[in-house]
Amino acid sequence: MELTVCIIDDDLVSQFASRYCIEQSISNCKTLVCDTAEEVLNMFTHPVNNEEDVPDLIFLDLVMNGMDGWKFLDTIKIGSNVLQKTDIYILSAFSNSADRTRAKEHPMIKGHFDKPLSKSIMDKILHSKK
């Protein structure tokens, strides 16, 4: 089964590192990289999109220009059910300790990790998908 993984991060270095780690860990994977949370909302909230393209996993940065990760989560909670079967993981620098606590307690977040994404974290996530 091919997994679809979406990285939502406005930092090019983090995007590259995360994509590289994912592609090294999963041989059969489609990786989507989005610079903004708005881009993801537009992509997955319009009925024109094929449900097969809905990601199995999202790696979400919290601190981004425009819509931040928290606003993205609030928006998808209120809006479409398209992403309801998607596992969402926070991948952030966690410069604010309140963000770490909030991520730990948020019902939509499956896990939270410090940047950069590592092979051991990816393996742990993949193991939980089985």
C-alpha positions as CSV (number, residue, x, y, z in Angstrom):
1,M,0.0,0.0,0.0
2,E,1.4,3.4,-1.0
3,L,1.3,6.0,1.7
4,T,0.7,9.7,1.0
5,V,2.6,12.0,3.3
6,C,2.2,15.8,3.4
7,I,4.8,18.1,4.9
8,I,3.5,21.6,5.8
9,D,6.4,23.8,6.5
10,D,7.5,27.2,5.2
11,D,11.2,26.5,5.7
12,L,13.0,25.1,2.7
13,V,15.8,23.4,4.7
14,S,13.2,21.6,6.9
15,Q,11.2,20.6,3.9
16,F,14.2,19.1,2.3
17,A,15.3,17.3,5.4
18,S,11.9,15.9,6.1
19,R,11.3,14.8,2.6
20,Y,14.7,13.1,2.5
21,C,14.0,11.2,5.7
22,I,10.5,10.1,4.6
23,E,11.8,8.9,1.2
24,Q,14.6,7.0,2.9
25,S,12.2,5.3,5.4
26,I,9.3,4.5,3.0
27,S,10.0,2.9,-0.3
28,N,6.4,3.2,-1.6
29,C,5.4,6.8,-0.8
30,K,4.0,9.9,-2.4
31,T,5.3,13.0,-0.7
32,L,3.5,16.3,-0.9
33,V,5.3,19.4,0.2
34,C,3.3,22.6,1.0
35,D,4.8,26.0,1.9
36,T,1.6,27.2,3.6
37,A,-1.3,25.7,5.6
38,E,-3.7,27.5,3.2
39,E,-2.3,25.6,0.3
40,V,-3.2,22.3,2.0
41,L,-6.7,23.6,2.9
42,N,-7.3,24.5,-0.7
43,M,-6.0,21.2,-1.9
44,F,-8.1,19.0,0.3
45,T,-11.3,20.9,1.0
46,H,-12.5,21.1,-2.5
47,P,-14.7,18.2,-3.7
48,V,-12.9,18.1,-7.0
49,N,-9.9,16.4,-5.3
50,N,-9.7,12.6,-5.4
51,E,-10.0,11.0,-1.9
52,E,-7.0,8.8,-2.8
53,D,-4.8,11.9,-2.7
54,V,-5.8,12.7,0.9
55,P,-2.6,12.2,3.0
56,D,-2.2,9.3,5.4
57,L,0.2,11.4,7.4
58,I,0.8,15.1,7.8
59,F,3.9,16.7,9.4
60,L,2.8,20.1,10.5
61,D,5.0,23.0,11.5
62,L,3.5,25.3,14.1
63,V,5.2,28.6,13.3
64,M,4.6,29.7,9.7
65,N,3.8,33.0,8.0
66,G,0.1,33.5,7.4
67,M,-1.9,30.7,8.9
68,D,0.1,28.9,11.6
69,G,-0.3,25.3,12.6
70,W,-2.8,25.9,15.3
71,K,-5.1,27.9,13.1
72,F,-4.8,25.1,10.5
73,L,-6.0,22.6,13.1
74,D,-8.9,24.8,14.2
75,T,-9.9,25.2,10.5
76,I,-9.9,21.6,9.6
77,K,-11.8,20.7,12.9
78,I,-14.5,23.2,12.0
79,G,-14.6,22.5,8.2
80,S,-14.4,19.4,6.0
81,N,-14.2,15.8,7.2
82,V,-11.8,15.1,4.3
83,L,-8.7,14.9,6.6
84,Q,-10.4,13.0,9.5
85,K,-8.6,9.7,8.7
86,T,-5.2,11.5,8.5
87,D,-2.7,11.1,11.3
88,I,-1.3,14.6,12.1
89,Y,2.2,15.0,13.7
90,I,3.7,18.2,14.8
91,L,7.2,18.7,13.6
92,S,8.4,22.0,15.1
93,A,11.3,23.7,16.8
94,F,9.1,24.2,19.9
95,S,10.6,27.5,20.9
96,N,7.6,28.0,23.1
97,S,7.1,25.3,25.9
98,A,3.4,26.1,25.9
99,D,3.2,24.8,22.3
100,R,4.7,21.5,23.4
101,T,2.1,21.1,26.2
102,R,-0.7,22.1,23.9
103,A,0.5,19.7,21.2
104,K,0.6,16.9,23.8
105,E,-3.0,17.6,24.9
106,H,-4.6,18.4,21.5
107,P,-7.0,15.6,20.4
108,M,-6.2,15.9,16.7
109,I,-2.4,15.5,17.1
110,K,-1.1,12.0,17.1
111,G,2.4,13.0,18.2
112,H,4.8,15.8,18.4
113,F,8.5,15.9,17.6
114,D,11.4,18.3,17.4
115,K,12.9,19.2,14.1
116,P,14.5,17.7,12.2
117,L,12.6,14.5,11.4
118,S,14.9,11.5,12.0
119,K,14.8,8.0,10.7
120,S,14.1,6.6,14.2
121,I,11.0,8.9,14.6
122,M,9.8,8.0,11.1
123,D,10.2,4.3,11.9
124,K,8.2,4.8,15.2
125,I,5.4,6.5,13.2
126,L,5.4,3.8,10.5
127,H,5.3,1.1,13.1
128,S,2.2,2.7,14.7
129,K,0.5,2.7,11.2
130,K,0.6,-1.1,11.0
